[in-house]
Amino acid sequence: MKLSTQAKIAQRVTELLYPAIVTGKNYIFSSHHGRVERFVVSVGRYVLYRKPSGFGQCPLATFQRLYEQYGVEEKQ
């Protein structure tokens, strides 16, 4: 198997292990600016989210990766 094929398979497996993104949930990330909140409006190939300055969108895999790395769980 080619090394590039192995890398693509490994990347896809990693993406499948990322947490699921749910419409209507408020996701909190830690950043050098403090806590950043994003309310998810819709999920498809892209995640549409609300932020203080309006709406934004990014690919689903990117949002999942960022939440996996920088997401903050709220204690209830």
C-alpha positions in Angstrom: 0.0 0.0 0.0 1.3 3.5 -0.8 2.3 5.7 2.0 -0.1 8.4 0.8 -3.0 5.9 0.9 -2.0 4.9 4.4 -1.9 8.5 5.5 -5.4 9.2 4.1 -6.8 6.1 5.8 -5.2 7.1 9.1 -6.6 10.7 8.8 -10.1 9.3 8.1 -10.0 7.0 11.1 -8.9 9.9 13.2 -11.8 12.0 11.9 -14.3 9.2 12.7 -13.1 9.2 16.3 -13.7 13.0 16.7 -16.8 13.9 18.8 -20.1 14.3 17.0 -21.3 17.9 16.5 -24.9 18.5 17.4 -27.2 21.2 16.0 -28.5 23.5 18.7 -25.6 23.0 21.1 -23.3 25.8 22.4 -19.6 24.7 22.0 -17.0 26.4 24.2 -13.3 26.6 23.2 -10.3 27.8 25.1 -8.1 30.2 23.3 -5.4 32.8 24.1 -8.3 35.4 24.1 -10.1 33.4 26.8 -13.2 31.4 26.3 -14.9 31.4 22.9 -18.5 30.2 22.4 -20.0 29.0 19.2 -23.7 28.1 18.9 -24.2 25.5 16.1 -27.1 26.3 13.8 -26.7 23.5 11.3 -24.5 20.5 10.6 -23.7 19.0 7.2 -20.5 18.9 5.2 -20.0 22.4 6.8 -20.9 23.6 10.3 -22.9 26.8 10.4 -22.4 28.6 13.7 -23.3 31.8 15.4 -20.6 34.1 16.8 -20.9 37.6 18.3 -20.2 39.3 15.0 -22.6 37.2 13.0 -22.5 33.8 11.4 -19.5 31.7 10.4 -19.0 28.3 8.8 -16.2 25.8 8.5 -15.8 22.2 7.3 -17.2 19.6 9.7 -13.9 17.8 10.1 -12.2 21.1 11.0 -14.8 22.1 13.6 -14.5 18.6 15.1 -10.7 18.7 15.2 -10.7 22.1 16.8 -13.2 21.0 19.4 -11.2 17.9 20.1 -8.1 20.0 20.7 -9.5 23.1 22.3 -13.0 22.3 23.5 -14.0 22.9 27.1 -16.6 20.7 28.7 -19.2 22.6 30.8 -19.8 21.2 34.3 -23.5 20.9 34.9 
